[in-house]
Amino acid sequence: MTPQAALSDYSIAACLVRFKQYMRTATDLGVLTQGRYAYEVGMFARALGNCSIMDITPQTLLAWNAGFWEAGAAPATVKQKHTALKKFLRYLSRFEKVAQAKELLEAFDEMHVPRVRSTLGQQQPLRVPYSLTRERVDKMHAAALKNPRVGVRNGAIVKFLWAPGVRRAELANLLMRDLDLDPEARQATVVGKGLKERVVYFDQDTADELARWLADRATWPARDDTVFLSADDGYRLTPNTVSAIIRDCAQQAGLRKEVWTHLFRHTRATELLEDGMPLLATAEFLGHSNVNTTKGYYHQDPGRLRDEYDKAMAPKGRRQQQQRSGQQSSGAEQQ
């Protein structure tokens, strides 16, 4: 594409199609990152009425950016939008030689984005207002099953989010060949951030629920090889659809507090750590590349920390006591 091409070819939507192909074929960006960038650029296009990239000015960017601050958006949210749009503009400037894109990039360099707060580069503890309980999950599962059309599918989604604590995108993209319901296995291979594969495990109750869904799935007009399908077209679910399903199940269950998909993951991480699973093993199970992310899920109170210390020291104390007892017995025999 050259700058001499028709301006209609430079609508943001048309440029986005080429940008998505570029990310897919010429970068090492993960699938989730590609999707996030495409989503943010698409939202930008929608906000501006899908105008031509040639019609966007630095003043347009200032007005677009100001809207987020007026709406009270978090700094991390604004930064994510800036990152995606700058990646898009760099592509246009470098590969399509769009002079306007270079001018907009220069304008971005003059725009201030507050840093996301951190302490010496360490991950901040994730604030979890409350944890899910088995009772709440059971209520959501029961509410899901009441839907005559998609109840079996939604019930399996609730169970599969709960048992292994997977991300919503990992659930949405789970392939049939990567699910093993054999009683001796009960595992799935999911693809997480950065296209990293890992194996997750689940209990027999979840396996039974998944088997029930697969039997129902066989009657659907499947157009994709993913485990979970859309009832509308038979293709895979989107992560946003998974979130909508969970919100609906929580509302139908009468839960007064908000429930979101990542809350399942927060709760699973906390329970694994509290039940004694080592931190590094928990991080690997959850697919965390940085163990500090896993630590952020766990809030150890001082009393419990002392109990864990005493428990760890107990075997050493018993050995010393046994040694002293043995020495005393030996001394008595000598006497």
N, C-alpha and C positions, 0 to 999 in steps of 0.2 A: 504494500500500500504506500502510495506516495502522497505528499502534500497537495499534489495537483488533482487528486481524486475528488469526487463530488462531496460537498459538505455533508450531505445526508449520510455518507458512510462514516461520518464522525459523530453521529449521535452517541450519547454515552452508552446506550444499550448495545449498539453495534460494536463499539470499542470493547465493551465488556465481554462479548462473545469471543473476540480475538484474544483478550487478556486471559480468559479462562483456559483457552487452548495453550497459550504461552506457559501458564503456571503448570498445566498438566504435562506438557511435553519438554519443557526447557528449564525447569527448576527442580530443586529437591524439597520443595515445600510439601508438608504432609497433607493428606486429604482434608483433614479437619481445618487446617490453616487456609487451604485453598477455598474451602467453602465459606469460611468466615470473611475472607477478603472479598469474595464475590458478593456475599450478602451485603457487606457494608457499601460497596460500590453501587450495588443495585438500589439500596436505600437512598444513596446520594442522588442517583438518577431520578428516582421517584420524587424526591424533594424538589428537584429543579425542573420537573416536567419532561424529563428525557430530552433536554435540549442538546445542541451540538457542543462538543468540547470547545469549539472555537468561540462560543458565546459566553463562556465562563471567564470572569475577571477576578482579580484579587479581591475586589469588593464583594463579589459573590461568595467567596470563601469566608470572608470575615462575617458576613451575615449568617451563613450556614453554621459557623463555629459559635457565634453568639447565641444561637438558638439553644444549644446544649446547656450553656451556663445559665441561661434564663430559666430553663426547665429543671435546674438543679442536678444535672447529670454528674456522676462520680468522675473524678479525674481519670481513673483507669478506663472508663467507658469512652471518654473523649480521646484518650491516647490510642485506644484500639481503632477508632474510626480514622484518626489521622494516619496511623501506620498503614492501614489498608489503602487509603486514597493516595498516599505518597507512592506506594508500590505500583499502583495503577498508573500514576502520572509518569513515573520513571520508565515504565514499559513504553508508554506513548512517546516519550521524549527520545528514548534510545533506539527503539526498533521501528517506530512509525514516523520518526523525525517531525513530530508535531511541535512547532515552536511555542504554541500557547501552553503546552504542558510544562515546558521548561520555565516559563514565566510564572506559572502557578506553583511550581516547586520552590522557586525563589521566594514567593510570598509565604509559603509554609514555613520556611526557615526563619521568617520574622515573627511568626505566631508563637506565643508562649503557651506551653502545655504544662501545668503543674505536675511535679513528680509524684508518683504513687508512693505513699509513705512506707518506709521500711526502717529497720534498725540494723545498721552495719551490714546491709545486704542480706539479712536473714529473713526467712519467710515469717510473716506475722501469723499468729494463731488464728485459725478460722473461727469466726463467731457463729456458733450453732445455738440458736435460741432454745431449742429443745430437741430431744431425740425421739425417733420413732420407737414404738414398742411393738411387741408381737401382737398385742391386742388391737392397736391401731391398724397394723398391716392386715390383720384378719378382717377387720371391719371394711377396709378398702377392697379387699379381695371379694368379700361377700357382696358388696355394692356393685363391683364390676360384673359379677356373674348374673346380675339381674337384667342386664342389657341383652335382649333376645338375639340381636344381630351380631354383636361383637364381644359378648360377655366372656366367652371362653378365651378368646385372644387376650382381652384386657386383663383377665384374671392371671394368665400366664405371665404377662408383662409385669404385674405387681410382684409376683413371686420371684421372677428372675432378676428384677432390680434389687430385691431385698436380700436374697440368699448370697450371691457372690459380690454384691456391691459394685456392679459394673456402671460405666458411664452410659448416658442415654444414647450417644452416638454408637457406642459399642454394641448396645442392644439392637439398635435400628439396623446396623450393618452385619449382624451375625448371619453367617451362611449356613445352609442346611448341612453341608458336609463337615462343618466345624462343630457340630453338636453331637455329643455321645451320651445317650440315655441309658446305656448298659449299667445295671446295678453296681457292677464292680468299678465303673469309671465315673459316671455322673459328672461330666466335665464339658467345657466348651473352650474353643480357641477364639479369642476376641482380638480385634485390631484396635490398638489405642492410639494415643497421640504419637506423631512422628512415624506412623505405620509400624509401630512395634507390636509384635504378636506376644500374647501370653496365654497361659492356660488358667482358667478359673474353675472352681468346684462348687457344687451345690448339693443340698440334701435330697433325700428320696422323695419328700413331699413336693419339692419343686420339680423334680424329674417327672413325677406322676402328672403334675399340672401341665408341664410341657408336652408330655405324651398325649394328653387329652386334647391340647391345642393342635398338635400335628395331625391328629385324626380328623379334627374339624377343618384344618387347613386344606386337607386333601379334597374337600368339596368346594373350595374357592377357585376362581379362575386365576391361578397364579401366573404372573408375568415376570417374576423375579425369583432368584434362588435364595433369597433371605428367609430366615425363619418367620419373621413377623411381616405381615402384608397389610396394605391399605384395603379397607372394605370398598373403597370407591373405584379403584382401578386395578387392584391386584399387584401393584408395585410395592417396593419397600417403603416402610414408614420413614418420615423425616424425624430428626431429633426433636424438632418443635412439636410435631404431632405426639410424640411420646410424652412430652411435658404436658400437653393439653389433656391427654388421657389420664395422667396421674392427678392433675388438678380436678378433673371431673369426678374421678373415683373418690377423692377426698371429700368433695362437696356432697356427693351422693351418700357417703358414709356418715355425714353429719359432723365431720371434724371441724371444730371451730378455728383451729390454728391453720395457717397456710402450710401446705405440703408441696415440695418441689422434688424433682428427680434426684438432685444431688444430696438431699437430706438422707436418702436411703444409703448412699455411699458414706456420708459422714458417720451415720449410726453404725454401719458395718465395721468401719475402721476402728471406731471407739470400742466396740464390743470385742473385736479380735485382740486389741491391745490389752484391754482389761481382763480378758480370759487367759492372758499369758503368752500370746503369740509374740515372738521377738520382733522388735521394731523393723529390722532389715527385712525379715520374712514378710511382714505385713506390707511394707513398701513395695516389695516385689509382687506380691499377690494383687495389690491395687493398681500396679503399673505406674508407680511414682518413680521418676528418674532422680528426684531429689528427696532424700530421706526427711529433710526439714518440712516438706509438704505433709508427710505422714505424721510428723510430730505435732503439726498444727491442729490435727484432729483430736489430739489427746490432751486432756487437762487433768494432770495429776494433782490431787490435794496433798498437803504436807503429811497428814495422818496416814494416808495410804502409802506414801513414799517411805515412811518410817517402817510400816508393816512389811513392805517389800524388802527393805534392807535387813530387818530382823530375820525374815524368812531365808534370805540368801546366806546369812551368816550362821544360821542354825546348824547346818551339817558340820561346819568347822568346830562349833562349840561342843557338839556331841562327840566328835572325834577326840577333842582335848579331854573331855570328861571321861571317855572310855580309856584314854591313855593313863590318866591319873588313877582311875580305878584299877587298871592293870598293874601299875607301879605299886599301889598299896597292897594288892593281893600278893605280889611277888615279895614285898618286904615282910608281910606276915608269914609267908612260908619260910623265909630265911630265918626268922626268929624262932 
